[in-house]
Amino acid sequence: MGKPLTKQELHNLAMNIVGRKLEEDGYEFMGVNSKPKKNPQFVCLKDKKLHFIVVRNVPFPEDPKNYDEELMNKMKDHAHKHEARAYYAGVGLSNAKDRNLPVYLNEEYAVDYNGLIEI
């Protein structure tokens, strides 16, 4: 059996998943921050508008669509000051073979990501 991914590795994986989707959707990256406690994780430009995106890895069985309202309200205020829009991107990551096991390095995992949620 492999070694379980650390919190930072899970966070990086979630950011990679969101980052790839943002790229596909035509977002231009202005800033990227991979520290989970430093928000937002992505500052992007699309259609000449600034977007602040908070990314979170959400452990199974929690719902990746649920977010910390206090944090996201602060992010919305911060975005408003910069004439930006604020989004939450929750990524559920779980072991593909058994959702109750951790996600292991170099093993299959399942992704539950439904896109950006505008705050």
C-alpha positions in Angstrom: 0.0 0.0 0.0 1.2 3.5 -0.8 1.7 6.4 1.5 -1.3 8.7 2.2 -1.1 12.1 0.7 -0.4 15.0 3.1 -2.8 17.9 3.6 -0.6 20.0 1.4 -0.4 17.4 -1.3 -4.2 17.0 -1.3 -4.5 20.8 -1.5 -2.0 20.9 -4.4 -4.0 18.2 -6.2 -7.2 20.1 -5.7 -5.5 23.2 -7.1 -4.3 21.3 -10.1 -7.8 20.1 -10.9 -9.3 23.6 -10.6 -6.4 25.2 -12.4 -6.7 22.9 -15.4 -10.4 23.6 -15.6 -9.8 27.4 -15.4 -7.3 27.2 -18.2 -9.8 25.2 -20.4 -12.4 27.9 -19.6 -10.1 30.7 -20.8 -9.0 32.2 -17.5 -5.7 34.0 -17.4 -3.7 33.5 -14.2 -2.5 36.7 -12.6 -1.5 35.1 -9.3 -1.3 31.6 -7.7 -0.9 30.8 -4.1 -0.6 27.2 -3.0 -0.8 27.9 0.8 -4.2 26.6 2.1 -4.4 29.4 4.7 -3.5 32.3 2.3 -6.6 33.2 0.2 -7.4 33.4 -2.6 -5.5 30.5 -4.2 -6.1 31.9 -7.8 -6.4 35.5 -9.0 -7.5 35.3 -12.6 -8.5 37.6 -15.4 -11.4 36.7 -17.8 -13.4 39.0 -20.0 -11.3 41.9 -18.5 -12.8 41.1 -15.1 -10.8 40.1 -12.0 -11.7 36.8 -10.3 -10.7 35.7 -6.8 -11.0 31.9 -6.4 -10.6 30.0 -3.1 -9.8 26.4 -3.5 -10.4 23.7 -0.8 -9.8 20.0 -0.7 -12.9 18.5 0.9 -12.4 15.1 2.6 -15.1 12.4 2.0 -17.9 12.3 3.1 -18.2 16.1 3.4 -20.0 17.9 0.6 -17.6 19.9 -1.6 -20.3 22.4 -2.3 -20.5 23.5 1.4 -18.1 26.3 2.3 -17.1 28.5 5.2 -19.5 31.4 5.0 -17.5 33.7 7.2 -14.3 33.2 5.2 -16.1 33.6 1.9 -17.9 36.7 3.0 -14.5 38.2 3.9 -13.3 37.2 0.4 -16.3 38.7 -1.2 -15.7 42.1 0.6 -12.0 41.9 -0.4 -13.0 41.1 -4.1 -15.5 44.0 -4.0 -12.7 46.5 -3.1 -10.8 45.3 -6.1 -13.8 45.3 -8.4 -13.4 41.5 -8.6 -15.8 38.6 -8.3 -15.3 35.9 -5.6 -15.7 32.2 -6.1 -15.4 29.0 -4.1 -14.0 25.8 -5.6 -14.5 22.8 -3.4 -12.9 19.6 -4.6 -13.9 16.3 -3.0 -11.0 13.8 -3.3 -11.3 10.2 -2.2 -9.7 6.8 -2.7 -11.1 5.3 -5.9 -11.2 1.7 -4.4 -12.6 2.5 -1.0 -13.8 6.0 -0.2 -13.2 5.4 3.5 -9.4 5.0 2.9 -7.0 7.9 2.5 -5.9 9.0 -1.0 -2.5 7.3 -1.5 0.4 8.5 -3.6 0.4 7.0 -7.1 -3.0 5.3 -6.7 -6.3 6.0 -8.3 -8.5 8.6 -6.7 -12.1 9.9 -7.3 -12.8 13.6 -7.9 -16.0 15.3 -7.0 -15.8 18.8 -8.5 -18.8 20.7 -9.9 -17.1 23.9 -10.9 -17.0 27.4 -9.4 -19.6 28.7 -7.0 -20.0 32.5 -7.1 -20.3 34.1 -3.7 
